[in-house]
Amino acid sequence: MKEGDVVLTPVPQADGGIKNRPAILLREFAPYKDFLVCGVSTQLRQEVKSFDEVVSTSDDDFTISGLKSDSLIRLGFLAMLPSAKIAGSIGAISSERHERLLKSLADSDERSEAVNKAPLIFAKLAA
């Protein structure tokens, strides 16, 4: 697995269950091979403009992403995952999209505005 991959990982659900959900591998941290990931959702209404990014079926990288429908890459839903918690890769986003996502996270002006609208969520994943 590598940065930019779309992966499946177990995420706790509101009902107490755990379900494999898609996430984007944003950055790998050595030496333990932990990944900073962000969630992916089909709930497009949750988009934070100028922060999150929509992957549409008409996008050049949609087919290689492995996603099944228009999806929202939620930069406000971040988690650190050990590689052992990743069920597997289903595809990848383009390197251009990956770079845009990293820039959005790093850009303090855009991030400050977006965070004021939708606080970052650090997911607690099941052990």
C-alpha positions as CSV (number, residue, x, y, z in Angstrom):
1,M,0.0,0.0,0.0
2,K,1.1,3.5,-0.7
3,E,0.1,7.1,-0.3
4,G,-2.9,8.0,-2.5
5,D,-4.4,4.5,-2.3
6,V,-8.1,4.1,-1.6
7,V,-8.4,1.4,1.1
8,L,-10.9,-0.3,3.3
9,T,-10.6,-0.1,7.0
10,P,-12.9,-1.0,10.0
11,V,-14.7,2.0,11.4
12,P,-16.9,2.0,14.5
13,Q,-20.6,2.7,13.6
14,A,-23.2,4.6,15.6
15,D,-24.9,1.3,16.5
16,G,-21.8,-0.1,18.1
17,G,-20.9,-2.3,15.2
18,I,-17.8,-2.1,13.0
19,K,-18.0,-1.8,9.2
20,N,-15.3,-1.6,6.6
21,R,-15.3,1.8,5.1
22,P,-13.2,3.5,2.4
23,A,-10.4,5.9,3.3
24,I,-7.6,7.6,1.5
25,L,-4.0,7.0,2.5
26,L,-2.7,10.6,2.8
27,R,0.8,10.1,4.3
28,E,2.9,7.2,5.6
29,F,4.9,7.7,8.8
30,A,8.0,5.7,9.3
31,P,9.4,3.7,11.0
32,Y,6.2,1.9,12.0
33,K,4.3,2.3,8.7
34,D,1.4,4.1,10.3
35,F,-0.8,6.0,7.9
36,L,-2.7,9.3,8.2
37,V,-6.0,8.6,6.5
38,C,-9.1,10.6,5.8
39,G,-12.6,9.2,5.4
40,V,-14.6,8.8,2.2
41,S,-18.4,9.2,2.2
42,T,-21.3,9.2,-0.3
43,Q,-23.0,11.8,1.8
44,L,-22.1,14.7,-0.5
45,R,-24.2,17.1,1.6
46,Q,-21.5,17.0,4.2
47,E,-19.0,18.7,2.0
48,V,-17.0,21.6,3.5
49,K,-16.3,23.8,0.4
50,S,-12.6,24.7,-0.2
51,F,-11.5,21.9,2.0
52,D,-13.2,18.5,1.2
53,E,-13.1,17.2,-2.4
54,V,-15.8,15.3,-4.4
55,V,-14.8,12.4,-6.6
56,S,-17.4,12.3,-9.4
57,T,-18.1,9.4,-11.8
58,S,-17.1,11.9,-14.6
59,D,-13.6,12.5,-13.1
60,D,-10.6,11.0,-14.9
61,D,-9.5,9.1,-11.8
62,F,-12.9,7.7,-10.8
63,T,-12.5,4.3,-12.4
64,I,-9.1,3.7,-10.8
65,S,-10.4,4.8,-7.4
66,G,-12.4,1.7,-6.9
67,L,-15.3,3.8,-5.6
68,K,-18.8,2.8,-6.7
69,S,-20.5,6.2,-6.8
70,D,-19.9,9.9,-6.4
71,S,-18.0,10.2,-3.1
72,L,-16.8,12.9,-0.7
73,I,-13.2,12.9,0.5
74,R,-13.6,14.2,4.0
75,L,-10.4,16.0,5.1
76,G,-12.1,16.8,8.4
77,F,-12.3,13.1,9.2
78,L,-8.8,12.1,10.0
79,A,-7.2,9.1,11.7
80,M,-3.8,7.5,12.2
81,L,-3.9,3.8,11.4
82,P,-1.3,1.1,11.7
83,S,-1.0,-0.8,8.5
84,A,-2.4,-3.9,10.2
85,K,-5.8,-2.1,10.5
86,I,-6.1,-1.7,6.7
87,A,-8.2,-4.5,5.2
88,G,-6.8,-3.8,1.7
89,S,-6.6,-1.5,-1.2
90,I,-9.5,-1.1,-3.7
91,G,-7.9,1.5,-5.9
92,A,-6.1,4.9,-5.9
93,I,-6.7,8.6,-6.6
94,S,-4.6,10.5,-9.1
95,S,-1.3,11.9,-7.9
96,E,-2.7,15.4,-8.8
97,R,-5.7,14.9,-6.5
98,H,-3.5,13.5,-3.7
99,E,-1.3,16.6,-3.9
100,R,-4.3,18.9,-3.8
101,L,-5.6,17.1,-0.7
102,L,-2.2,17.5,1.1
103,K,-2.1,21.2,0.0
104,S,-5.6,21.7,1.4
105,L,-4.5,20.3,4.8
106,A,-1.3,22.3,4.8
107,D,-2.8,25.6,3.8
108,S,-3.5,27.4,7.1
109,D,-5.9,30.0,5.6
110,E,-8.2,27.5,3.9
111,R,-7.9,25.1,6.8
112,S,-8.8,27.7,9.4
113,E,-11.9,28.7,7.5
114,A,-12.9,25.1,6.9
115,V,-12.2,24.0,10.5
116,N,-14.4,26.9,11.8
117,K,-17.2,25.4,9.7
118,A,-16.6,21.7,10.5
119,P,-14.2,20.8,13.3
120,L,-11.7,18.1,12.5
121,I,-12.7,14.7,13.7
122,F,-10.0,12.3,14.8
123,A,-11.5,8.8,14.5
124,K,-11.0,6.3,17.3
125,L,-10.7,3.0,15.6
126,A,-11.4,-0.3,17.2
127,A,-8.4,-2.1,18.7
